[in-house]
């Protein structure tokens, strides 16, 4: 079993949105997925309760329960555990990072969001685990070129010492609309741009050396 921790110190960057979408697209790729909601707001659990489908599987938990849950999931045959943490750089995020095969640090490309991820990138490095920064809610570019704010964000993120995912996620209404009734965008508008972006991000993540859950 592989474990993916989704982290963000700052709220409002779309951490839970990224977590649930990756859980669904991994399941659609043929993996048995467990989504673990550690966030006290229980946003992932609220989304899951609206779903008609029973997969991906979901567990609501306290951080102290995480080692036991991951051990049980591995024994039960889960292929991928996706951990949605609370917005913080505190002990529960540290624990999730230490137990993960890959830690995703989610941020928007705006300057205040970028400044806030320093503590999160440091805890990933201190945990000794591989990390990857994901740019979310990016404004659209022109033709095949990214928007200038996204290019500038990539340049600024070099200072944090973690690689940045080649595939970013745009600010697209379909992402939010899909969540209303417990779907992911690949179920709501499977042929749209948002679905293509989340699939591309999953493909990149799934081939990351430490997690390697590619088909």
Backbone bond lengths (Angstrom), bond angles and torsions (degrees), N, CA, C in turn:
res aa  C-N    CA-C-N  psi(-1)  N-CA   C-N-CA  omega(-1)  CA-C   N-CA-C  phi
1 X - - - 1.457 - - 1.525 109.96 -
2 X 1.313 116.01 143.64 1.448 122.39 175.75 1.532 109.28 -113.00
3 X 1.335 114.74 152.05 1.466 120.32 -176.38 1.521 110.28 -127.26
4 X 1.326 114.88 130.31 1.458 123.29 -179.36 1.525 108.21 -118.10
5 X 1.321 117.74 117.51 1.463 121.92 177.19 1.519 109.21 -100.52
6 X 1.332 116.51 131.58 1.466 121.54 -179.80 1.523 107.49 -108.89
7 X 1.322 116.38 117.52 1.460 122.51 -169.88 1.521 111.70 -122.54
8 X 1.318 115.70 149.76 1.470 121.96 170.79 1.516 107.26 -164.70
9 X 1.306 117.55 128.60 1.467 120.47 176.70 1.523 110.62 -73.89
10 X 1.308 116.45 -37.39 1.464 122.07 -175.05 1.523 110.17 -95.57
11 X 1.316 116.96 133.92 1.456 120.92 174.72 1.517 111.21 -72.92
12 X 1.324 115.87 161.84 1.446 120.35 174.81 1.510 115.91 83.61
13 X 1.337 117.83 8.24 1.462 119.43 -179.45 1.532 112.00 -95.28
14 X 1.337 116.85 -3.95 1.455 119.94 177.93 1.512 114.19 92.73
15 X 1.334 117.31 24.65 1.456 121.92 -178.46 1.524 112.14 -57.34
16 X 1.330 117.29 -50.95 1.464 120.21 -178.65 1.523 111.21 -66.81
17 X 1.310 117.51 -37.64 1.466 121.25 177.18 1.524 110.45 -58.67
18 X 1.318 116.37 -44.31 1.465 120.23 178.11 1.522 110.21 -65.16
19 X 1.331 117.52 -43.48 1.466 121.27 -177.84 1.524 111.88 -60.51
20 X 1.327 117.60 -48.94 1.465 119.38 -175.98 1.523 111.23 -70.16
21 X 1.322 117.00 -35.20 1.461 119.12 178.73 1.525 111.51 -67.49
22 X 1.323 117.08 -40.49 1.456 119.22 177.50 1.520 111.12 -66.30
23 X 1.327 116.89 -36.33 1.464 119.88 177.89 1.527 110.86 -62.44
24 X 1.327 116.99 -43.29 1.460 120.55 -179.15 1.523 111.42 -68.84
25 X 1.326 117.42 -45.37 1.461 119.06 -176.43 1.529 110.67 -68.90
26 X 1.315 118.12 -30.50 1.462 120.50 174.67 1.526 110.41 -67.62
27 X 1.314 116.18 -40.25 1.466 120.43 176.63 1.522 110.70 -63.58
28 X 1.331 116.24 -40.97 1.463 119.82 178.62 1.524 111.78 -66.30
29 X 1.334 116.33 -22.91 1.463 121.13 177.38 1.523 111.92 -83.40
30 X 1.332 116.17 3.92 1.461 120.02 174.71 1.512 115.55 100.72
31 X 1.337 117.71 8.73 1.448 120.91 179.62 1.523 111.05 -94.11
32 X 1.321 115.48 148.54 1.462 120.05 171.60 1.521 106.28 -88.96
33 X 1.334 116.34 117.97 1.462 121.79 -167.93 1.525 110.75 -118.26
34 X 1.322 115.43 137.43 1.457 122.32 172.07 1.519 108.46 -115.48
35 X 1.325 116.86 123.05 1.454 123.02 175.68 1.525 107.53 -97.34
36 X 1.329 116.76 122.18 1.464 122.25 -177.65 1.517 108.57 -109.35
37 X 1.334 116.45 116.85 1.461 121.80 -176.92 1.530 109.23 -97.64
38 X 1.330 116.41 104.75 1.464 122.32 176.63 1.520 112.47 -98.65
39 X 1.317 117.21 -7.45 1.463 121.76 -176.69 1.532 109.38 -75.62
40 X 1.342 119.24 122.77 1.471 120.69 179.46 1.530 113.72 -55.35
41 X 1.329 117.75 -23.82 1.462 120.05 178.56 1.530 112.17 -71.85
42 X 1.339 116.49 -18.99 1.463 123.36 176.82 1.533 112.45 54.48
43 X 1.313 116.24 39.65 1.463 120.07 178.87 1.521 111.82 -67.05
44 X 1.325 117.41 -40.64 1.464 120.02 178.05 1.520 110.97 -63.86
45 X 1.329 116.84 -40.34 1.462 120.58 178.85 1.528 111.07 -65.91
46 X 1.343 116.69 -38.89 1.463 120.07 177.65 1.516 111.61 -63.28
47 X 1.328 115.91 -40.96 1.470 120.25 175.85 1.519 110.05 -61.89
48 X 1.319 116.90 -45.29 1.473 121.49 -176.17 1.527 111.16 -62.79
49 X 1.321 117.42 -37.66 1.474 120.26 -179.02 1.526 112.03 -66.77
50 X 1.322 117.19 -20.76 1.464 120.72 176.69 1.521 112.43 -84.23
51 X 1.326 117.52 -11.51 1.459 121.19 -176.44 1.524 111.82 -72.38
52 X 1.332 115.16 146.24 1.451 120.48 170.63 1.523 110.02 -84.39
53 X 1.314 116.25 -31.28 1.456 120.99 177.74 1.530 110.00 -80.04
54 X 1.319 115.58 150.69 1.465 120.28 178.95 1.528 112.33 -95.13
55 X 1.304 115.82 -0.94 1.455 120.42 177.69 1.527 109.27 -120.65
56 X 1.314 118.66 150.44 1.454 127.01 -1.94 1.526 111.80 -63.79
57 X 1.311 116.84 155.57 1.454 121.03 177.64 1.522 109.44 -70.10
58 X 1.333 116.03 156.64 1.464 119.74 -176.66 1.516 111.23 -139.00
59 X 1.329 115.13 143.19 1.459 123.15 173.50 1.525 107.89 -132.12
60 X 1.324 116.57 130.94 1.460 121.84 170.49 1.522 107.28 -94.13
61 X 1.321 117.61 133.15 1.459 119.13 -172.87 1.517 111.39 -151.38
62 X 1.336 114.20 163.77 1.449 122.47 169.30 1.528 107.85 -93.69
63 X 1.320 118.02 151.45 1.459 119.70 -177.74 1.523 114.66 -53.11
64 X 1.335 117.29 -38.07 1.462 119.96 -178.42 1.523 112.25 -62.94
65 X 1.334 117.90 -20.22 1.456 121.76 -179.50 1.524 113.17 -85.29
66 X 1.329 117.01 -8.31 1.455 120.69 -170.65 1.533 114.23 -59.55
67 X 1.331 120.32 -47.27 1.472 118.61 179.74 1.527 112.93 -57.44
68 X 1.320 116.28 -42.47 1.464 120.46 -179.73 1.526 111.05 -66.23
69 X 1.323 117.11 -41.04 1.469 121.15 -179.57 1.523 110.48 -64.69
70 X 1.318 116.95 -43.63 1.460 119.63 179.96 1.528 111.57 -65.01
71 X 1.324 116.50 -38.99 1.465 119.42 178.08 1.520 110.93 -63.76
72 X 1.333 116.59 -42.69 1.468 120.56 179.55 1.524 111.13 -67.05
73 X 1.332 116.94 -38.11 1.466 120.76 179.69 1.521 110.84 -64.26
74 X 1.315 116.68 -42.37 1.459 120.39 178.57 1.529 110.80 -62.53
75 X 1.310 115.71 -41.37 1.464 120.20 179.87 1.525 111.21 -66.97
76 X 1.327 116.21 -30.69 1.467 121.53 -177.58 1.524 112.98 -83.43
77 X 1.320 117.97 -4.02 1.455 120.46 176.49 1.511 115.82 94.04
78 X 1.326 118.00 15.60 1.467 120.76 174.99 1.526 109.25 -65.38
79 X 1.322 116.76 137.15 1.465 121.60 177.92 1.523 112.18 -86.39
80 X 1.336 116.00 -38.72 1.469 120.88 -175.03 1.519 109.77 -142.83
81 X 1.329 116.18 128.41 1.464 122.05 171.66 1.523 108.05 -106.36
82 X 1.322 116.21 127.97 1.465 122.14 177.64 1.525 107.43 -111.78
83 X 1.326 116.58 118.41 1.463 121.77 -176.24 1.515 109.91 -101.70
84 X 1.345 115.91 119.97 1.460 121.41 174.47 1.523 107.39 -97.67
85 X 1.326 117.63 110.83 1.453 122.73 -176.20 1.529 110.63 -94.82
86 X 1.318 116.32 167.49 1.464 119.11 175.40 1.525 109.62 -77.26
87 X 1.338 117.81 155.71 1.464 119.75 178.76 1.534 109.94 -68.28
88 X 1.307 117.05 102.35 1.457 121.29 -178.99 1.511 109.20 -172.17
89 X 1.322 114.69 172.88 1.458 121.01 169.04 1.528 107.58 -125.55
90 X 1.327 115.17 34.30 1.454 121.01 -175.69 1.525 110.94 -93.87
91 X 1.340 115.49 -166.28 1.459 121.06 -169.72 1.518 113.69 -61.04
92 X 1.341 118.36 -35.27 1.462 118.64 -178.70 1.524 111.43 -68.98
93 X 1.331 116.38 -36.11 1.463 119.05 175.82 1.523 110.96 -68.02
94 X 1.317 116.19 -36.73 1.470 120.60 176.78 1.522 110.21 -62.37
95 X 1.327 116.60 -45.27 1.460 120.75 179.63 1.527 110.65 -61.73
96 X 1.334 117.41 -45.66 1.466 120.70 179.82 1.519 110.84 -61.09
97 X 1.334 116.92 -41.64 1.460 120.47 179.57 1.527 110.93 -64.04
98 X 1.336 117.09 -41.53 1.464 120.91 -179.04 1.526 112.22 -64.77
99 X 1.333 116.41 -31.12 1.462 120.65 -176.76 1.527 112.70 -91.92
100 X 1.325 117.40 -4.29 1.460 121.29 -175.08 1.524 111.96 -90.44
101 X 1.313 115.08 148.42 1.463 120.33 169.56 1.524 110.83 -79.75
102 X 1.343 115.22 -25.35 1.463 120.92 175.87 1.519 108.38 -151.91
103 X 1.332 116.58 131.72 1.464 121.83 177.20 1.514 109.07 -106.39
104 X 1.325 116.00 124.18 1.465 121.12 176.21 1.522 109.43 -97.11
105 X 1.307 116.89 126.86 1.455 122.14 176.05 1.528 107.14 -104.67
106 X 1.324 116.08 112.65 1.469 121.13 -174.51 1.526 110.04 -94.86
107 X 1.312 116.29 134.01 1.457 121.00 176.94 1.519 110.12 -148.47
108 X 1.309 115.81 154.00 1.459 121.21 166.90 1.527 107.92 -86.60
109 X 1.321 118.31 162.42 1.459 119.72 -177.58 1.527 114.64 -80.13
110 X 1.339 118.45 -1.59 1.465 121.03 -179.31 1.531 110.37 -70.31
111 X 1.303 117.02 151.14 1.460 122.50 -171.84 1.524 112.55 -60.70
112 X 1.334 119.66 -41.14 1.456 120.53 -178.76 1.526 111.75 -66.55
113 X 1.317 116.39 -34.32 1.457 120.39 176.95 1.527 110.59 -69.98
114 X 1.317 116.39 -41.88 1.462 120.54 -179.60 1.525 111.19 -64.01
115 X 1.325 116.63 -39.44 1.465 119.70 179.63 1.527 111.87 -66.07
116 X 1.339 116.27 -26.16 1.464 120.07 -174.80 1.522 113.81 -80.74
117 X 1.332 117.93 -12.14 1.468 117.81 -173.26 1.519 113.70 -88.80
118 X 1.336 117.05 -3.20 1.455 119.39 -177.75 1.515 113.45 -55.15
119 X 1.334 117.43 -46.92 1.465 120.93 -178.78 1.521 111.11 -64.34
120 X 1.331 116.87 -35.37 1.459 120.22 -179.45 1.524 111.16 -69.74
121 X 1.310 116.69 -43.61 1.464 118.86 178.07 1.523 110.92 -64.09
122 X 1.331 116.60 -35.47 1.469 119.52 178.66 1.516 111.66 -66.51
123 X 1.345 117.04 -39.67 1.472 118.08 -179.11 1.526 110.68 -69.01
124 X 1.341 117.45 -33.62 1.470 119.87 176.68 1.520 110.02 -64.06
125 X 1.328 116.12 -44.92 1.466 119.59 179.35 1.525 110.96 -65.96
126 X 1.351 117.21 -39.21 1.460 120.64 178.84 1.523 111.75 -65.84
127 X 1.339 116.19 -31.44 1.465 120.42 178.47 1.521 112.15 -72.77
128 X 1.318 115.83 -13.32 1.451 120.01 179.40 1.516 114.11 72.84
129 X 1.330 115.83 24.37 1.453 120.60 -178.33 1.528 110.36 -110.86
130 X 1.334 117.72 151.97 1.463 119.81 174.64 1.524 111.18 -62.82
131 X 1.318 115.95 143.29 1.459 120.70 179.44 1.515 111.30 -135.37
132 X 1.320 115.03 155.09 1.461 121.98 -179.23 1.518 108.29 -144.58
133 X 1.319 117.10 128.69 1.467 121.46 177.44 1.516 109.06 -88.75
134 X 1.336 115.52 133.10 1.464 121.78 178.91 1.521 109.13 -115.32
135 X 1.316 116.61 122.31 1.465 121.86 176.03 1.519 108.66 -85.86
136 X 1.327 115.57 122.37 1.462 122.29 -175.42 1.530 110.13 -120.77
137 X 1.327 115.16 157.42 1.468 121.84 177.08 1.528 111.34 56.00
138 X 1.305 115.71 45.10 1.461 121.04 -178.83 1.528 111.11 -83.39
139 X 1.332 117.80 141.10 1.465 119.72 175.74 1.530 109.65 -68.34
140 X 1.328 116.91 151.31 1.464 119.39 -178.59 1.522 111.94 -67.76
141 X 1.321 114.67 148.67 1.457 119.86 174.96 1.515 110.67 -95.99
142 X 1.299 115.42 -162.93 1.462 120.85 178.03 1.522 109.17 -115.45
143 X 1.305 115.37 134.91 1.465 121.43 -178.09 1.531 108.33 54.27
144 X 1.314 118.30 -122.61 1.458 121.60 -179.76 1.523 112.72 -100.24
145 X 1.317 117.13 5.63 1.466 121.02 -176.36 1.527 110.74 -95.53
146 X 1.334 116.58 140.86 1.455 120.66 176.19 1.523 110.32 -70.85
147 X 1.337 115.80 155.49 1.460 120.38 175.53 1.528 109.50 -61.39
148 X 1.314 116.59 152.42 1.461 120.55 -176.19 1.522 111.75 -60.10
149 X 1.346 117.93 -35.85 1.469 120.07 -179.37 1.526 111.01 -65.64
150 X 1.330 116.97 -30.18 1.461 120.79 178.08 1.520 110.31 -74.29
151 X 1.327 116.83 -42.19 1.469 120.49 176.79 1.530 110.37 -61.37
152 X 1.326 116.19 -42.74 1.456 119.97 179.87 1.529 110.93 -66.67
153 X 1.333 116.86 -36.25 1.466 120.05 177.21 1.524 110.39 -62.92
154 X 1.301 117.16 -43.32 1.463 120.67 178.38 1.533 110.89 -59.09
155 X 1.317 115.49 -41.78 1.463 119.45 179.56 1.529 111.00 -65.13
156 X 1.337 116.27 -42.21 1.458 119.97 -179.22 1.518 113.17 -69.30
157 X 1.323 117.01 -31.64 1.461 120.91 -177.32 1.523 112.73 -70.41
158 X 1.299 117.87 -15.97 1.472 120.88 177.44 1.525 110.64 -55.70
159 X 1.321 116.69 -33.85 1.465 121.48 -176.78 1.521 112.76 -64.56
160 X 1.333 118.24 -21.89 1.463 120.78 -176.78 1.527 113.02 -83.48
161 X 1.302 117.40 -12.33 1.453 119.72 172.81 1.510 116.54 79.24
162 X 1.322 117.94 14.02 1.463 121.65 173.56 1.520 108.94 -117.34
163 X 1.309 118.14 145.68 1.463 119.53 176.91 1.525 111.29 -66.13
164 X 1.308 116.07 153.90 1.467 122.92 178.35 1.521 108.45 -110.70
165 X 1.324 116.74 133.28 1.461 120.80 179.57 1.525 110.40 -57.95
166 X 1.315 116.21 135.78 1.470 120.42 177.00 1.520 110.63 -64.04
167 X 1.329 116.27 -33.43 1.468 121.19 -177.15 1.525 109.73 -96.62
168 X 1.311 116.49 118.42 1.460 122.22 176.88 1.531 109.21 -101.67
169 X 1.333 115.51 168.24 1.464 121.63 179.32 1.521 109.44 -113.38
170 X 1.313 116.92 131.34 1.457 121.06 -178.56 1.513 113.09 -82.13
171 X 1.316 114.66 163.28 1.461 121.71 173.69 1.518 107.70 -81.45
172 X 1.320 116.09 94.79 1.467 120.41 -173.07 1.526 109.93 -126.79
173 X 1.335 115.35 134.45 1.457 121.12 -176.61 1.527 111.97 -60.32
174 X 1.320 116.84 -32.05 1.465 120.06 -177.59 1.521 112.06 -59.95
175 X 1.327 117.79 -31.59 1.460 120.88 178.86 1.522 110.87 -60.69
176 X 1.325 116.32 -43.85 1.467 120.75 -179.38 1.516 111.81 -75.07
177 X 1.324 117.26 -42.03 1.462 120.32 -179.65 1.522 111.66 -60.14
178 X 1.311 116.78 -38.56 1.460 120.58 -177.61 1.519 111.77 -62.82
179 X 1.325 117.03 -35.42 1.461 121.06 -174.21 1.523 113.21 -71.61
180 X 1.321 117.43 -19.76 1.465 120.89 -173.70 1.516 111.95 -56.88
181 X 1.316 116.79 -43.87 1.464 119.36 -178.04 1.530 111.66 -111.27
182 X 1.319 115.97 28.72 1.453 119.84 172.51 1.511 115.34 78.53
183 X 1.319 116.87 27.12 1.459 119.34 175.96 1.524 110.29 -108.83
184 X 1.307 115.14 170.17 1.461 122.05 168.01 1.519 107.20 -106.41
185 X 1.315 116.39 165.67 1.461 119.63 -174.64 1.532 111.13 -65.96
186 X 1.312 118.18 -26.52 1.466 121.00 177.13 1.514 112.00 -70.14
187 X 1.333 116.79 -17.04 1.465 121.87 175.23 1.528 111.19 -96.69
188 X 1.318 116.16 -28.67 1.467 122.43 -176.87 1.525 111.95 -82.39
189 X 1.318 116.37 -43.39 1.473 122.22 -177.96 1.522 107.34 -148.45
190 X 1.308 114.99 73.95 1.451 121.10 -171.15 1.510 115.56 -63.01
191 X 1.333 117.26 -20.48 1.462 120.32 -178.95 1.532 112.84 -100.33
192 X 1.325 115.99 3.67 1.462 119.19 -176.19 1.519 113.97 -84.13
193 X 1.331 114.94 174.51 1.464 120.94 -177.97 1.524 112.03 -66.21
194 X 1.330 117.05 -38.79 1.462 119.87 -179.23 1.525 110.78 -63.36
195 X 1.325 116.93 -41.24 1.466 120.80 178.17 1.521 110.84 -63.75
196 X 1.326 116.40 -41.18 1.462 120.04 178.80 1.519 111.13 -63.12
197 X 1.325 116.80 -38.56 1.466 120.49 -179.14 1.522 111.74 -67.65
198 X 1.340 118.02 -43.22 1.462 119.16 -178.42 1.522 110.22 -70.09
199 X 1.323 117.81 -34.01 1.466 119.92 175.96 1.530 110.63 -65.69
200 X 1.326 116.34 -40.64 1.468 119.89 179.52 1.530 110.80 -65.29
201 X 1.338 116.35 -40.22 1.461 119.57 177.68 1.519 110.68 -64.21
202 X 1.336 116.88 -44.22 1.467 119.97 178.56 1.524 111.01 -61.45
203 X 1.310 117.21 -41.68 1.458 120.22 179.68 1.528 110.43 -60.56
204 X 1.330 116.09 -41.50 1.467 120.16 178.23 1.525 110.96 -64.98
205 X 1.328 116.81 -46.14 1.461 121.13 -179.21 1.524 111.24 -64.17
206 X 1.321 116.27 -41.86 1.462 120.26 -174.32 1.515 112.70 -67.48
207 X 1.319 116.06 -17.22 1.460 120.25 177.91 1.522 112.44 -102.25
208 X 1.326 116.46 4.45 1.458 120.71 175.88 1.523 108.70 -63.94
209 X 1.295 116.96 134.99 1.465 121.12 -169.20 1.529 113.53 -54.07
210 X 1.323 117.35 -41.79 1.460 120.23 -175.03 1.522 112.97 -73.24
211 X 1.340 116.72 -26.43 1.468 118.57 -175.03 1.537 111.52 -104.00
212 X 1.303 117.43 -42.93 1.459 123.86 168.79 1.528 114.12 36.86
213 X 1.316 116.24 62.88 1.460 120.21 175.78 1.533 110.05 -109.79
214 X 1.318 115.79 25.37 1.461 120.46 -179.99 1.527 110.18 -64.42
215 X 1.331 115.33 148.33 1.459 120.30 177.83 1.522 109.42 -69.03
